[in-house]
Amino acid sequence: MKILRPIPVIIMLIAIAQIANGQDFKVPKNYSFEEKEDYAQYEEDILDCIDWLENTPINEERKNRGDATGFFLAWILGTPDVTIEINSAVLDFDKKNPSLLITFMGGWTRFALENPKRKSDTIKGTLAGVKSVIKVYKRDDGMKKDRKMEKLIKLQEEGELENWVIDKLKM
């Protein structure tokens, strides 16, 4: 019976370490994206960056947010491995909250990196991006209220978000 006691403690310590790691993201020093091969070595950093941007309130850590956004944009604009489709029929929610565009791109990028065989799936990439946007918007840390976002939240709750994405991408 005593053998089982350390297991919950170990699980709790791992969870705390993961939460703390996500909160302490720092942009890699002296990163460079000159050659095609340079991008792959930063994929884990990009995933950590996306998680940090998504989980850190927009009105906190502004300097680190700016650095992280710059790092992400430099990587996404040059990487040969991820292509994001910006579709105005889907992305009309960024008018009131422009920072959600980066969130959308981050969600799509995470999907592409975690699912390399499906990285060209426009529907799943768009859906992942929209889900990230909903998550950040729902946290309500400085976002302007937006009826379009409220509609997306309702569609997600009703299990209709993917159908909405499919319909929008057909336009």
MARZAPA-757810 format. One record per residue (C-alpha): residue number from 0; chain; x negated, y, z negated. Coordinates in steps of 0.5 Angstrom, whole numbers. Layout:
<pts>
  pos  unit      u      v      w
  NUM     A      X      Y      Z
...
</pts>
This chain:
<pts>
  pos  unit      u      v      w
    0     A      0      0      0
    1     A     -6      5     -1
    2     A     -8      4      6
    3     A     -2      7      9
    4     A     -3     14      5
    5     A     -9     17      9
    6     A     -5     16     15
    7     A      0     21     14
    8     A     -6     26     12
    9     A    -10     24     18
   10     A     -4     26     22
   11     A     -3     32     19
   12     A    -10     34     19
   13     A    -10     33     27
   14     A     -4     37     28
   15     A     -7     43     24
   16     A    -13     43     28
   17     A     -9     43     34
   18     A     -5     49     32
   19     A    -11     52     30
   20     A    -15     51     36
   21     A    -10     54     41
   22     A    -10     60     37
   23     A    -17     61     37
   24     A    -18     61     45
   25     A    -24     65     47
   26     A    -25     66     54
   27     A    -32     62     56
   28     A    -38     67     57
   29     A    -41     68     63
   30     A    -36     64     67
   31     A    -37     64     75
   32     A    -33     62     81
   33     A    -38     63     87
   34     A    -38     56     89
   35     A    -32     51     90
   36     A    -35     46     85
   37     A    -35     52     80
   38     A    -27     52     79
   39     A    -27     44     77
   40     A    -31     45     71
   41     A    -26     50     68
   42     A    -20     46     68
   43     A    -20     45     61
   44     A    -21     52     59
   45     A    -15     54     64
   46     A    -11     49     60
   47     A    -13     52     54
   48     A    -12     59     56
   49     A     -5     58     59
   50     A     -3     55     52
   51     A     -6     61     49
   52     A     -2     66     53
   53     A      4     62     53
   54     A      4     61     45
   55     A      1     68     43
   56     A      6     73     42
   57     A      6     78     48
   58     A      5     84     43
   59     A     -1     81     39
   60     A     -8     80     41
   61     A     -8     85     46
   62     A    -15     85     48
   63     A    -16     77     48
   64     A    -10     77     52
   65     A    -13     82     57
   66     A    -19     78     57
   67     A    -15     71     58
   68     A    -11     74     63
   69     A    -17     76     67
   70     A    -20     69     67
   71     A    -14     66     69
   72     A    -13     70     75
   73     A    -20     70     77
   74     A    -19     62     77
   75     A    -12     62     80
   76     A    -14     66     86
   77     A    -20     62     88
   78     A    -19     55     86
   79     A    -18     51     92
   80     A    -14     46     88
   81     A     -8     49     86
   82     A     -3     53     90
   83     A      3     57     87
   84     A      9     59     91
   85     A     12     66     89
   86     A     19     65     92
   87     A     23     72     91
   88     A     29     68     90
   89     A     27     65     84
   90     A     22     70     81
   91     A     27     76     80
   92     A     27     76     73
   93     A     20     79     73
   94     A     23     86     74
   95     A     25     87     67
   96     A     19     83     64
   97     A     13     83     69
   98     A      8     79     64
   99     A     13     73     66
  100     A     10     73     72
  101     A      3     70     69
  102     A      7     66     65
  103     A     11     63     71
  104     A      4     62     74
  105     A      1     59     68
  106     A      7     54     68
  107     A      6     52     75
  108     A     -2     51     74
  109     A     -1     47     68
  110     A      4     42     72
  111     A     -1     42     78
  112     A     -7     40     73
  113     A     -4     35     69
  114     A      0     32     75
  115     A     -6     32     81
  116     A     -2     27     85
  117     A      4     32     85
  118     A      1     38     85
  119     A      4     40     92
  120     A     11     39     89
  121     A     14     46     90
  122     A     20     44     86
  123     A     17     41     80
  124     A     12     47     80
  125     A     17     52     80
  126     A     21     48     75
  127     A     15     48     70
  128     A     14     55     71
  129     A     21     57     70
  130     A     21     53     64
  131     A     15     56     61
  132     A     18     63     63
  133     A     24     61     59
  134     A     20     59     53
  135     A     16     65     52
  136     A     23     70     53
  137     A     26     66     48
  138     A     21     67     43
  139     A     23     74     43
  140     A     17     78     42
  141     A     18     84     46
  142     A     22     82     52
  143     A     27     86     55
  144     A     34     83     55
  145     A     35     80     62
  146     A     42     77     64
  147     A     38     73     69
  148     A     34     70     64
  149     A     40     69     60
  150     A     43     65     66
  151     A     37     61     66
  152     A     37     59     59
  153     A     44     57     60
  154     A     42     53     66
  155     A     37     49     62
  156     A     41     48     56
  157     A     47     45     61
  158     A     41     41     64
  159     A     42     44     71
  160     A     36     48     71
  161     A     33     43     77
  162     A     39     44     81
  163     A     38     51     81
  164     A     31     51     83
  165     A     33     47     89
  166     A     38     51     91
  167     A     34     57     90
  168     A     28     54     94
  169     A     33     52    100
  170     A     35     60    101
</pts>
